[in-house]
Amino acid sequence: MTAEKQSALQTIEEKRDLITGIADKIWEFAELSLQEFKSAAAYCEALEKEGFEVERGTCNIETAFAASYGHGRPYIGILAEYDALSGLSQEAGLIERKAIQEGGNGHGCGHNLLGAGAFAAALGVKAYLEKNEMEGTVILYGCPGEEGGAAKAFMARDGLWKKLDAALTWHPEDVNEVATGSSNSCIQAQYKFTGTASHAAGAPEMGRSALDAVELMNIGVQFLREHMSSKARIHYAITDAGGCSPNVVQPKASVLYMVRSNHVAEAVELQKRVDKIAEGAALMTETTFEKKFIDGLADTVSNFALERVLYKNFEELGVPQYTEEENKYADALAETYDHSAIPGVAAENDEAAREAVEKMQKEYGHAMNAFLAPLYQKDAFNAGSTDVGDVSWLTPTAQIHVAAWPNGCPGHSWQNVSCDCTEIGHKAVIHAGKVIAATAIDLFEDHNLLDEARAEFEKRTKSGFVCPIPADAVPVIPD
C-alpha cells in the first residue's frame, strides 16, 4: 500500500468521531423513504464544512444531493443511502426487543451505516486528491428512498450516472465480501379502484364494488403466475379494503403490486400484463381505476474488473476486529434467531467456498464473521432488488459487504437496529470507507483499470438499458 494511499486512509481514521457521529445521528433520525429531510441536511452541512461543493435536490428529488471535490476526469461516484423502515424502533445495544417509540421507525437495513461509510470514503478520496494535486473528481451522491422510492433509478432515467467513469458503494451485512451477481428488477404500482356505494342488502343491484375489483384482479394475477418466468415474482398488498362495514358495497379499494423479474425488460413486459388484468377487473365490476406508478428499478450488472480491485484492497486492509465484550454481545444477540447460515455469495454458489467459509467460522468461534469470504467471479443471482442496478446499467459499478451484524441476522429486523448504533456498526462504517477509498485511489492512479472495467461494462450492457420508469413519473410513496 503506497504512502499516498496510507495517508488518505489515515484521514478517515482521524475523522472517525465525525463519521461515526453522523452514523448515530442518522440512526436517531430514522426517517422513512423520501422523507429524509434531517438526514440529508446533516450530510450536506457536514460535507460543506469539509470543503465539498454540494448540490441539494439532485434530479428534483428533495432529499437527494451530490457533493463533489476535484476537477476533471476520471469521475468516481460513491453512493450513499440513509432511509429507515417503519415499525422497527429499537434501543441500541440490547439483546431483547425494546422499542424507543412504539410503532416508530428504525434502521433495520443499516442505511445509517451505509451513508456514513460512503461519507468516510469520500473524505479519504478528497484528502488524496487535495494532497497530491491529482486530476480527477470524487462525487458523493445522497440517494434517498432505497426502501421505496428508488431515487437512483429516477436519477438513471435522467441520465445522471452516464457521466461517471465508475461507481462504488457498500452495504452492511453479516459477512465481509465483494458482492457480485445479478438481482431482480422490480416495478411497483398502486391500483385504486372506484365503484358505487349502496346498501348491500336493500339495494345490492345499485352498487359497484371496488373491493370486488381488487379481489378479481388478485385472482387474475394468481392465474398469471403459471405463465411467467420461473425467476419472476409478483407480490401484492391490499392497502385499502374499502371500510369495515360489510352491509355497504365498498365504493373505494386499492391494491399495491410489486412485479419482479431477473431482467428489467422482462419486468416491463410482465407489468403490462398486470395492467391488463386490472383493466379486466374494472370491466367485470363496472368500476374504474387509477394506476399510480410508485417506482421501478433494474437488475444489477456485475463488473468483475472493479470487483477484483475492491477485493485486492479488502485483502490488504483485512477485516474489522472485535473486543471480547463486542463478541459477547454479538453472540448473545445471535441467540435470538436462527444463526446457523453459511454466509456470502461465494458460499451460496460454490461448494469449495462454502467449506472454506464454514471452516473460518468455526476457527473464529463467535457469531461475528471476522474473516474475508473468497472472491466469487461467476454467474450468481439474488432474488432481491436494489436501485444500485440502475446505476450499473449506465456506468461500471461494484460494491462490497462489510460485517455489521452477527451471522445470519435477519434482514429488516430489530436485531439489526440494535447493532447499528454500537461499536460493531461503527467499525463496519470505518472499514467500508477505507476499502472504497483505497479502491477509488487505485482507479485515479491507474486508468488501465478503468479501461478494463469500461470494456467489460460495454460488453455486458450491449442490449441497452430499458428504463422501467415513465418519463412523467416522480418519486412518490404509496397511499
C-alpha positions as CSV (number, residue, x, y, z in Angstrom):
1,M,0.0,0.0,0.0
2,T,1.5,3.3,-1.1
3,A,2.3,6.1,1.3
4,E,-0.2,8.3,-0.6
5,K,-3.0,5.8,0.0
6,Q,-2.0,5.2,3.6
7,S,-2.2,9.0,4.2
8,A,-5.7,9.2,2.7
9,L,-6.9,6.3,4.9
10,Q,-5.3,7.9,7.9
11,T,-7.6,10.9,7.3
12,I,-10.6,8.6,7.7
13,E,-9.1,7.3,11.0
14,E,-8.6,10.9,12.2
15,K,-12.2,11.8,11.3
16,R,-13.6,8.7,13.0
17,D,-15.7,10.7,15.5
18,L,-17.2,12.9,12.8
19,I,-18.1,9.8,10.7
20,T,-19.5,7.6,13.4
21,G,-21.2,10.6,14.9
22,I,-23.2,11.2,11.7
23,A,-24.0,7.4,11.6
24,D,-25.5,7.7,15.0
25,K,-27.3,10.9,14.2
26,I,-29.0,9.3,11.1
27,W,-29.8,6.3,13.3
28,E,-31.7,8.6,15.7
29,F,-33.5,10.5,12.9
30,A,-34.7,7.1,11.4
31,E,-36.6,8.9,8.6
32,L,-38.6,6.9,6.0
33,S,-38.1,6.8,2.3
34,L,-38.3,10.2,0.5
35,Q,-38.8,11.9,3.9
36,E,-35.1,12.0,5.0
37,F,-35.0,15.8,5.4
38,K,-33.0,16.0,8.6
39,S,-30.7,13.2,7.4
40,A,-29.9,14.9,4.1
41,A,-29.4,18.2,5.7
42,A,-26.9,16.7,8.2
43,Y,-24.9,15.3,5.4
44,C,-25.0,18.4,3.3
45,E,-23.8,20.6,6.2
46,A,-21.0,18.2,7.1
47,L,-19.8,17.9,3.5
48,E,-19.8,21.7,3.0
49,K,-17.7,22.1,6.2
50,E,-15.3,19.5,4.8
51,G,-14.8,21.5,1.6
52,F,-17.1,19.8,-0.9
53,E,-19.3,21.6,-3.4
54,V,-22.8,20.5,-2.5
55,E,-25.8,20.4,-4.8
56,R,-29.1,19.9,-3.0
57,G,-32.3,18.4,-4.6
58,T,-30.4,16.5,-7.2
59,C,-32.7,15.4,-10.1
60,N,-35.5,17.4,-8.5
61,I,-35.6,14.9,-5.6
62,E,-35.9,17.0,-2.4
63,T,-33.8,14.7,-0.1
64,A,-31.1,13.9,-2.7
65,F,-27.8,15.6,-3.0
66,A,-24.5,15.5,-4.9
67,A,-21.3,16.6,-3.2
68,S,-18.2,16.9,-5.4
69,Y,-14.5,17.6,-4.9
70,G,-11.8,17.9,-7.5
71,H,-11.6,18.7,-11.2
72,G,-11.6,16.8,-14.4
73,R,-11.7,13.1,-15.2
74,P,-12.0,10.5,-14.0
75,Y,-15.3,11.0,-12.3
76,I,-15.7,8.4,-9.5
77,G,-19.1,8.3,-7.8
78,I,-19.7,6.9,-4.3
79,L,-23.3,6.1,-3.4
80,A,-24.9,6.8,0.0
81,E,-28.3,5.8,1.4
82,Y,-30.0,7.0,4.6
83,D,-33.6,5.9,4.8
84,A,-35.1,3.8,7.6
85,L,-38.0,1.3,7.9
86,S,-41.3,1.7,9.7
87,G,-42.2,-0.3,12.8
88,L,-38.6,-1.1,13.8
89,S,-37.9,1.4,16.5
90,Q,-35.4,-0.3,18.9
91,E,-33.0,0.7,21.7
92,A,-29.3,0.3,20.8
93,G,-27.1,-2.4,22.1
94,L,-29.8,-4.6,23.6
95,I,-30.4,-8.3,23.1
96,E,-34.1,-8.0,23.6
97,R,-36.9,-6.3,21.7
98,K,-37.5,-2.9,23.3
99,A,-38.8,0.0,21.1
100,I,-37.7,3.6,21.8
101,Q,-41.1,4.6,20.5
102,E,-43.9,2.0,19.9
103,G,-44.6,1.8,16.1
104,G,-41.6,4.1,15.4
105,N,-39.0,3.8,12.7
106,G,-35.7,2.1,12.8
107,H,-32.7,1.4,10.5
108,G,-33.4,-2.3,10.0
109,C,-31.3,-2.3,6.8
110,G,-28.4,-0.4,8.2
111,H,-28.6,2.6,5.9
112,N,-27.4,4.9,8.7
113,L,-24.1,2.9,8.4
114,L,-24.2,2.8,4.7
115,G,-24.4,6.5,4.2
116,A,-21.7,7.2,6.8
117,G,-19.3,4.6,5.2
118,A,-19.8,6.3,1.9
119,F,-19.1,9.7,3.5
120,A,-15.9,8.3,5.1
121,A,-14.8,7.1,1.6
122,A,-15.4,10.5,0.1
123,L,-13.4,12.2,2.9
124,G,-10.5,9.8,2.2
125,V,-10.5,10.3,-1.5
126,K,-10.8,14.1,-1.1
127,A,-7.7,14.1,1.1
128,Y,-5.8,12.1,-1.5
129,L,-6.8,14.4,-4.4
130,E,-6.0,17.5,-2.3
131,K,-2.7,16.4,-1.0
132,N,-1.3,15.0,-4.3
133,E,-2.9,17.7,-6.6
134,M,-4.3,14.9,-8.7
135,E,-6.6,15.3,-11.7
136,G,-10.0,13.7,-11.0
137,T,-13.3,14.2,-9.2
138,V,-15.0,12.3,-6.4
139,I,-18.7,12.7,-6.1
140,L,-20.7,11.5,-3.1
141,Y,-24.3,11.0,-4.1
142,G,-27.1,11.1,-1.5
143,C,-29.6,8.6,-2.7
144,P,-32.9,8.7,-0.8
145,G,-35.7,6.1,-0.8
146,E,-33.9,2.8,-1.5
147,E,-36.6,1.1,0.6
148,G,-39.4,2.6,-1.5
149,G,-38.9,5.4,-4.0
150,A,-35.8,4.2,-5.8
151,A,-34.1,7.5,-6.2
152,K,-31.1,6.0,-8.0
153,A,-33.5,4.7,-10.7
154,F,-35.1,8.1,-11.2
155,M,-31.6,9.5,-11.5
156,A,-30.8,6.8,-14.1
157,R,-33.8,7.8,-16.1
158,D,-32.5,11.4,-16.1
159,G,-29.1,10.1,-17.3
160,L,-27.2,11.2,-14.2
161,W,-24.9,8.2,-13.9
162,K,-23.7,8.3,-17.6
163,K,-21.0,10.9,-16.8
164,L,-19.3,8.7,-14.2
165,D,-16.2,6.5,-15.1
166,A,-17.1,4.2,-12.2
167,A,-19.4,4.0,-9.2
168,L,-18.7,2.3,-5.8
169,T,-20.8,1.5,-2.8
170,W,-21.3,-0.9,0.0
171,H,-24.0,-2.4,2.3
172,P,-23.9,-3.6,5.9
173,E,-24.2,-7.4,6.1
174,D,-23.3,-10.3,8.2
175,V,-20.2,-11.1,6.1
176,N,-17.1,-9.4,4.7
177,E,-17.1,-9.9,0.9
178,V,-17.1,-8.3,-2.5
179,A,-20.6,-8.6,-3.8
180,T,-21.4,-9.9,-7.3
181,G,-24.2,-11.3,-9.4
182,S,-27.4,-10.1,-10.8
183,S,-30.6,-9.2,-8.9
184,N,-34.2,-9.0,-9.7
185,S,-35.6,-5.9,-11.4
186,C,-38.7,-4.6,-9.7
187,I,-41.7,-2.3,-10.6
188,Q,-44.3,-1.1,-8.0
189,A,-47.7,0.3,-8.9
190,Q,-50.8,1.0,-6.9
191,Y,-54.3,0.4,-8.4
192,K,-57.0,2.5,-6.9
193,F,-60.5,1.3,-7.9
194,T,-63.6,3.4,-7.6
195,G,-67.2,2.0,-7.7
196,T,-70.6,3.0,-6.3
197,A,-71.7,2.7,-2.7
198,S,-75.1,1.1,-2.0
199,H,-76.9,-0.8,0.8
200,A,-75.6,-4.4,0.4
201,A,-79.0,-5.9,1.4
202,G,-81.5,-3.3,0.5
203,A,-80.2,-2.3,-3.0
204,P,-77.3,-4.5,-3.9
205,E,-78.1,-4.1,-7.6
206,M,-77.2,-0.4,-7.4
207,G,-73.7,-1.0,-6.0
208,R,-70.5,-1.5,-7.9
209,S,-67.9,-2.9,-5.6
210,A,-64.3,-1.6,-5.8
211,L,-63.3,-4.4,-3.4
212,D,-64.7,-6.9,-5.8
213,A,-62.5,-5.4,-8.5
214,V,-59.4,-5.7,-6.3
215,E,-60.2,-9.3,-5.5
216,L,-60.8,-10.2,-9.1
217,M,-57.6,-8.5,-10.1
218,N,-55.8,-10.6,-7.5
219,I,-57.4,-13.8,-8.8
220,G,-56.3,-12.8,-12.4
221,V,-52.7,-12.4,-11.2
222,Q,-52.8,-15.8,-9.5
223,F,-53.6,-17.4,-12.8
224,L,-50.8,-15.3,-14.5
225,R,-48.2,-16.9,-12.2
226,E,-48.4,-20.2,-14.2
227,H,-47.4,-18.3,-17.3
228,M,-44.4,-16.3,-16.3
229,S,-40.6,-16.9,-15.9
230,S,-39.6,-19.1,-13.0
231,K,-37.4,-16.3,-11.8
232,A,-40.2,-13.7,-11.9
233,R,-42.1,-12.8,-8.8
234,I,-45.3,-10.9,-8.2
235,H,-46.3,-9.6,-4.7
236,Y,-49.3,-7.6,-3.6
237,A,-50.8,-5.9,-0.5
238,I,-54.4,-4.6,-0.2
239,T,-53.8,-1.0,1.0
240,D,-57.5,-0.1,1.3
241,A,-60.2,-2.7,1.6
242,G,-63.0,-0.1,1.4
243,G,-64.0,0.2,5.0
244,C,-65.2,-2.1,7.8
245,S,-69.0,-2.2,7.1
246,P,-70.0,-5.4,5.3
247,N,-73.5,-4.1,4.7
248,V,-72.1,-1.3,2.4
249,V,-70.9,-2.0,-1.1
250,Q,-67.4,-0.7,-1.0
251,P,-67.0,2.3,-3.3
252,K,-63.2,2.5,-3.0
253,A,-60.4,0.0,-2.7
254,S,-56.8,-0.2,-3.7
255,V,-54.0,-2.7,-4.0
256,L,-50.3,-2.3,-4.3
257,Y,-48.4,-4.6,-6.7
258,M,-44.7,-5.4,-7.0
259,V,-43.6,-7.1,-10.2
260,R,-40.1,-8.6,-10.3
261,S,-38.1,-10.3,-13.0
262,N,-34.4,-11.1,-13.5
263,H,-34.1,-8.7,-16.4
264,V,-35.7,-5.3,-16.4
265,A,-37.0,-5.6,-20.0
266,E,-38.9,-8.8,-18.9
267,A,-40.4,-6.9,-15.8
268,V,-41.7,-4.1,-18.1
269,E,-43.5,-6.7,-20.3
270,L,-44.9,-8.6,-17.2
271,Q,-46.1,-5.3,-15.8
272,K,-48.1,-4.7,-18.9
273,R,-49.9,-8.0,-18.4
274,V,-50.7,-7.0,-14.8
275,D,-52.1,-3.7,-16.1
276,K,-54.4,-5.6,-18.5
277,I,-55.7,-7.8,-15.6
278,A,-56.6,-4.5,-13.7
279,E,-58.5,-3.3,-16.8
280,G,-60.3,-6.7,-16.9
281,A,-61.3,-6.5,-13.3
282,A,-62.7,-3.0,-13.8
283,L,-64.7,-4.2,-16.8
284,M,-66.1,-7.1,-14.9
285,T,-67.3,-5.0,-12.0
286,E,-68.2,-1.8,-13.9
287,T,-65.8,0.2,-11.8
288,T,-62.9,2.5,-12.8
289,F,-59.4,2.6,-11.6
290,E,-56.4,4.9,-11.5
291,K,-52.9,3.5,-11.7
292,K,-50.3,5.3,-9.6
293,F,-46.7,4.5,-10.5
294,I,-44.6,4.2,-7.4
295,D,-41.1,3.1,-8.6
296,G,-39.2,0.8,-10.8
297,L,-35.6,-0.4,-10.8
298,A,-33.4,-2.6,-12.9
299,D,-31.4,-5.8,-12.4
300,T,-27.7,-5.5,-11.3
301,V,-24.9,-5.7,-13.9
302,S,-21.7,-7.2,-12.4
303,N,-18.3,-5.8,-13.1
304,F,-15.6,-8.3,-12.3
305,A,-12.8,-5.9,-13.2
306,L,-13.8,-3.5,-10.4
307,E,-14.6,-6.3,-8.1
308,R,-11.0,-7.5,-8.3
309,V,-9.7,-4.1,-7.3
310,L,-12.1,-4.0,-4.4
311,Y,-11.0,-7.5,-3.3
312,K,-7.3,-6.6,-3.5
313,N,-7.8,-3.7,-1.2
314,F,-10.0,-5.7,1.1
315,E,-7.3,-8.3,1.4
316,E,-4.7,-5.7,2.2
317,L,-6.8,-3.9,4.8
318,G,-8.2,-7.1,6.4
319,V,-11.5,-7.1,8.3
320,P,-12.8,-5.4,11.4
321,Q,-11.6,-6.9,14.7
322,Y,-13.7,-7.2,17.8
323,T,-13.1,-7.0,21.5
324,E,-14.2,-9.7,23.9
325,E,-17.1,-7.5,25.0
326,E,-18.3,-7.0,21.4
327,N,-18.1,-10.7,20.7
328,K,-20.1,-11.4,23.8
329,Y,-22.8,-9.0,22.8
330,A,-22.9,-10.4,19.2
331,D,-23.1,-14.0,20.5
332,A,-26.0,-13.2,22.8
333,L,-27.8,-11.3,20.0
334,A,-27.4,-14.2,17.7
335,E,-29.2,-16.5,20.2
336,T,-32.4,-14.5,19.5
337,Y,-32.7,-16.0,16.0
338,D,-31.5,-18.9,13.9
339,H,-27.9,-18.1,13.2
340,S,-26.8,-21.3,11.5
341,A,-26.3,-19.8,8.0
342,I,-23.2,-20.1,5.9
343,P,-23.0,-16.6,4.5
344,G,-21.8,-14.9,1.3
345,V,-22.3,-15.2,-2.4
346,A,-19.3,-17.5,-2.8
347,A,-20.6,-20.0,-0.3
348,E,-24.0,-19.9,-1.8
349,N,-22.7,-20.8,-5.3
350,D,-19.5,-22.8,-4.8
351,E,-19.1,-25.9,-2.6
352,A,-15.4,-25.4,-2.0
353,A,-16.0,-21.8,-1.0
354,R,-18.8,-22.9,1.3
355,E,-16.4,-25.3,3.1
356,A,-13.8,-22.6,3.4
357,V,-16.3,-20.2,4.9
358,E,-17.6,-22.8,7.3
359,K,-14.1,-23.6,8.4
360,M,-13.3,-19.9,9.1
361,Q,-16.5,-19.5,11.1
362,K,-15.5,-22.4,13.3
363,E,-12.0,-21.2,13.7
364,Y,-13.1,-17.8,14.9
365,G,-15.7,-19.3,17.2
366,H,-18.1,-16.3,17.6
367,A,-21.2,-15.1,15.9
368,M,-19.4,-12.2,14.1
369,N,-17.8,-13.3,10.8
370,A,-14.4,-11.8,11.3
371,F,-12.9,-13.0,8.1
372,L,-12.9,-12.1,4.3
373,A,-15.0,-14.5,2.2
374,P,-13.5,-15.8,-1.0
375,L,-13.8,-13.8,-4.2
376,Y,-16.5,-15.3,-6.5
377,Q,-16.4,-14.3,-10.2
378,K,-19.0,-16.5,-11.9
379,D,-22.7,-16.0,-12.6
380,A,-24.8,-15.5,-9.4
381,F,-28.3,-14.4,-8.7
382,N,-30.0,-12.7,-5.8
383,A,-33.8,-12.7,-5.8
384,G,-33.9,-9.3,-4.0
385,S,-33.9,-5.9,-5.7
386,T,-31.8,-2.8,-5.4
387,D,-31.7,0.5,-7.3
388,V,-27.9,0.1,-7.5
389,G,-28.9,-2.0,-10.5
390,D,-29.9,1.1,-12.5
391,V,-26.5,2.7,-11.8
392,S,-24.8,-0.4,-13.1
393,W,-26.6,-0.2,-16.4
394,L,-25.1,3.3,-17.0
395,T,-21.6,3.1,-15.6
396,P,-19.3,0.3,-14.3
397,T,-20.4,-0.4,-10.7
398,A,-19.2,-2.6,-7.9
399,Q,-19.9,-2.9,-4.2
400,I,-18.8,-4.7,-1.0
401,H,-20.4,-6.0,2.1
402,V,-18.9,-5.4,5.5
403,A,-20.0,-7.4,8.6
404,A,-22.1,-5.1,10.8
405,W,-24.3,-7.7,12.3
406,P,-23.8,-11.3,13.7
407,N,-24.0,-14.2,11.3
408,G,-27.5,-14.9,9.9
409,C,-29.0,-11.7,11.4
410,P,-32.4,-11.4,9.7
411,G,-32.8,-8.5,7.2
412,H,-35.0,-5.7,8.3
413,S,-35.0,-6.8,11.9
414,W,-34.9,-5.2,15.4
415,Q,-31.6,-7.1,15.9
416,N,-30.1,-5.1,13.0
417,V,-31.3,-1.8,14.5
418,S,-29.9,-2.7,17.9
419,C,-26.4,-3.5,16.4
420,D,-26.4,-0.4,14.1
421,C,-25.7,2.0,16.9
422,T,-22.8,0.1,18.6
423,E,-19.1,-0.1,18.1
424,I,-19.6,-3.1,15.9
425,G,-21.6,-0.9,13.5
426,H,-19.0,1.9,13.8
427,K,-16.2,-0.5,12.9
428,A,-18.1,-1.5,9.7
429,V,-18.5,2.1,8.7
430,I,-14.9,3.0,9.0
431,H,-13.7,-0.2,7.3
432,A,-16.1,0.1,4.4
433,G,-14.9,3.7,3.9
434,K,-11.3,2.6,3.8
435,V,-11.8,-0.2,1.3
436,I,-13.9,2.0,-1.0
437,A,-11.4,5.0,-0.7
438,A,-8.4,2.7,-1.4
439,T,-10.2,1.3,-4.5
440,A,-11.1,4.8,-5.8
441,I,-7.5,5.8,-5.4
442,D,-6.3,2.9,-7.5
443,L,-8.7,4.0,-10.2
444,F,-7.4,7.5,-10.1
445,E,-3.8,6.3,-10.3
446,D,-4.2,3.5,-13.0
447,H,-6.6,4.4,-15.8
448,N,-6.0,0.9,-17.3
449,L,-8.2,-0.4,-14.5
450,L,-11.0,1.9,-15.7
451,D,-10.4,0.9,-19.3
452,E,-10.8,-2.7,-18.4
453,A,-13.9,-2.0,-16.3
454,R,-15.4,0.0,-19.2
455,A,-14.7,-2.7,-21.8
456,E,-16.5,-5.3,-19.6
457,F,-19.3,-2.9,-18.9
458,E,-19.9,-2.2,-22.7
459,K,-20.0,-6.0,-23.3
460,R,-22.4,-6.8,-20.5
461,T,-24.8,-3.9,-21.4
462,K,-24.8,-4.1,-25.2
463,S,-28.5,-4.9,-25.2
464,G,-29.1,-1.4,-23.8
465,F,-30.8,0.0,-20.7
466,V,-34.6,-0.4,-20.5
467,C,-35.8,2.2,-18.0
468,P,-38.8,0.9,-16.1
469,I,-39.8,4.5,-15.1
470,P,-42.2,6.6,-17.2
471,A,-40.9,9.9,-18.4
472,D,-43.5,11.9,-16.4
473,A,-43.2,9.9,-13.2
474,V,-41.8,11.5,-10.0
475,P,-40.7,9.7,-6.8
476,V,-43.7,9.0,-4.5
477,I,-44.7,6.7,-1.7
478,P,-47.8,4.6,-1.8
479,D,-51.0,6.0,-0.2
